[in-house]
C-alpha cells in the first residue's frame, strides 16, 4: 500500500486555492491514553484542522518545551509503543480521510528499522514524517524508503538557517517545509515575531513547496497573523495544554475541538 503524500499535497493546495493557510495540529500519540489520543486527533479534525501531526513520544524531546515533554512522559509511562502510533494514524485517517503525519526524532526509527517503519506507516494511511533532528546529508536511505512508500519527508528550518543551507534542505524535502518561527523549543508565545516572516520569505526563494510555520501559535489572532504570510499554521502546545488542564477526558476533547474551530477561523481571516 502506498502512503498518502498526494493527499497531503492536495490538501495544502486546496487551502491555498481557497485563499487561506492550512491549519496543522500536533498531538502526541498515547496521551492521555492511546484511545484518548486517537479521540483527540479526531476532535481537532472535527473542529477544522486540515492536517494532523501525531507525535511519537520520546524520552528526550530536544525540540519540545515543557508542555509537550509532560504529555510525552505521561504517554511513555502508559506504555505507548510505535504500534500505538501506527494505530493512531490508521484510525484517525480511516475516520476522517484527512492527512496524518508522524513527527518523530530519528533514534526510534533507526532502532525500529527504516523499512519496517515506512512500510507500516504507509499501510496505516500515513502521509509522511516530520524529522526535526535528521541531518539532510544523512537522510538518503530514509528518503529512498519514504519515496518508495509514498511518504513525505518534512524537514525543519530555523531562523538561523543560512540561505545556502535552506536551499540544500528544500531541494530534498517533500510535502512541505516546517519553518520554526523562532529559536528555542515548542510552546505558546505572546508574539510569533518578525523572524518567522523573514524565514518564510527566504525559504520560498529556494522552493515551490508550501512553507508552514510552527512554534508559538496558540490563538486565532496569532493564527491570522501567521496565515498572512505562510502556507500553513502549525499549532501543538496550545492543544496539549488544554488536554493537560482539562478536568476529565470529555472536557479535554471539547476544549481541543473548540480551539481548532477558533484557529480554523483565524487562518481564514489572514
N, C-alpha and C positions, 0 to 999 in steps of 0.2 A: 504494500500500500504506500502511496506517495503522500508526503506531508502537504500542509496547506499554505505554502508560501504564496501561491497565487491568490488565495482568499485574503491574505494579509494585504498584498499589493492592491487588490481590487477594493478592499475596504478603505484604505488610505486614499486611493484615487477617488473613490466615491465621496468621501468627506470633502476633498478638495473641489470636486465638481459642484458641490453644494455651497461653495464659498466659505468654508469653515475649516477649522482644525479638527482633527480626530481626538477623541478622549480615550486615553490609555490608562487603565487602572492596574495597580500592583497589589497582590495579596499573597502571603506565604501559604504554601500547602501545609496541611496538618494543624492549622491554627484557627480556632481554639482546639479543634479536633479535626480528624480527616473529614468526617461528614460535615462538620460545621464550616470547614474551609471551602468545601465544594458548594455549600449553600451560599456562602459569602460571595463567591465568584459569580454564581447565578444572579445574586441580588444586585451586584454592580452592573451586570449586563442589563437586568430588568430596568435599572434606574437610568440607563442611557449610555453606558460605556460602549465604545466601538471595538476595543481590543482589551484583553486582559493578559498581564504578565503574572504567571504563577511562580512564586519564589521557591527555590529548593533550599530549605533551611540548612544553615551552615554554622558550625561552632565558632568560626572566626570570620564573620562577615565584614571585611575591611571597608567596604563602601557604605555600609549601613549604619545609621545612627541608633541611639538607644531604644527608640520605639520598635523598630523592626528587629533589633537584637533581642528584645524582650519576647516578642512573638516567636522568633526562631527558637529561643530557649524553651518556650512552652511546647512547641511542636516537637523538638528533639526529645524532651523529657517524656512526651507522649508516645515516643517510639516511631515517629514518622520515618518512612523509608522511600527510596526512589520509586518503588512500585506504587506508593500512595500518591506521589507527584504525578505519575502517569495516569493513575485513576482519576485524579482531579482534572487533568487536562481532558481526558476522554469524556467524562460525564458532563463537564462544562460545555465542551464542543457539541456533544450529541444533543444537549438540551437547548442550545441556542443557535447553532450553526455559525457562530462567530469565531474569529481568530483568537487562539490562545497560544501564547509563547511560554517558554520556561526561562526564568532568569536564574543563572547559577554561576558559582565560581567553578574554576576549572578542575580542581582536585577531585570532587565527587565523580565527574565524568571520566577522568583519567583512571580512577580506581575501578569504576563500573565497567569500562570498556566503551570506546567510541562507537564501534559498530553496533553493539548491543543497545546503547543509549539512543542513537539516532534511529535505529530500526523500531524500537518500542515507542519513541516519541511520534514517529510518522504513523505507526499503527493506531496510536491513540487519537490521531487527528490534529496533532500539534502543528503550529505554523513555523516554529523555529526556536532559536535560543538567543538570549542576550548574554554575552560573556564578558563581564567587566574586567576580568584580570587575565584574559588570554592574550598574550602579545601577538600582534598581527604577523610578525615574522616567524612565529612558531605555530601558525594556525593552518598550515597547508593540509595536514592529514584530517583535521576536523572538517575543514571546508569541503574536502573531497567526499567525505561521508555525508555531510549535510546536503550537498548538491545532489548526490545520488538519491537521497530520500526525499527531495523536495522540501527542504527546510531552510529557512532564512538564518543567516549568521549576522547578528546585530552587534556591532562594536560600539564602544563608548568613547566619545571625545570630550575634552575638557577645555576650559578657557586657557589653560597653559599649553595646549597643543599648538605647535607651530604650523604654519601653512603647509610646509613640505610633509610634515607628519600627517596632517589631515588628509592630504592627497593620497598618501600610502594606505591609510585606513579605509577611506571611502572607495578606493579602487577595488578592494577585495570584499567589502561588506555587501550585504543584501537585505532586502526587506525595508529597513530604514536605518538611519543613523541616530543613536541615542546621544543627545547633547546634554551633558551635565551642566546645569546653569551656573554653577559656582564651584570653587574649590572646597572640598570638605566631604562630609558624609550626608546621607539622606536625612531628611527631617523637614518640618514645616519652617517657613521663614516669614518675617514681616514683609520682606520685599524680595522679589526674584532677581532684580538688578539688571543693569545695562550690559553686564558681561555676557548674558545669555543671547541678547540680540546680536551682539558683535560676533559671537561664536557661530550662530546660525548663518549670518552673512558670509563669514569666511568658509564655513563648511559647504554651503551651497555653491561657492565658487569652484569647487572641485568635484561635484557630483550632482546627478539628477535624482538621487534617492531622496525620499522625504526625510526631513530633519525634525525630530521630535524632542522636546525639551522636558527634562525631569530634574528633580531635586528642588524642593522648596514650595511647590504649588499646593495650596490647601483650601482655597475658597474660590467662589465664582469670579470675583473681581480679578484675582491673580490669573485664573484660567483665561479670562478675556484678554488680559494684558499680554500673556504669552501667545495666545492664539492670533494676535495681531501680526506676529512675525514668524511663527513656527507652523509646521505642518501637523504637529501633534502635541498634545499636552499630557504629560505623564504624572500621575498622582499615586503615591503609595502610602507614606507615613500617616497622612490625614485619615485614610481609610482604616489603617491598622490601629491607630489611636482610638478611633470610635469603637472598634471591637474590644479593645483592652478596657475601655472605660465603661462599657455597657453593663448594666446590672444582670442581664441574662442574654441568652442566645438570640431570642426573638427581637429584643430591643437592639442588639448589635446589628442584626440583619436589616432592620428597618432604618437604622441610622446610616448604614453604608449605602442603602438603596436611595435614601433621600439625598445624601451628599452627591452621589453620582448624577442624580437629576439636576441638582443645582449647578454642578460643573458642566453638565451637558448643555445647559442654558448658557453658561459662561462662554464656552468655546464657540457658540453661535453668535455672540454679541461682538466679539473681536473688535 
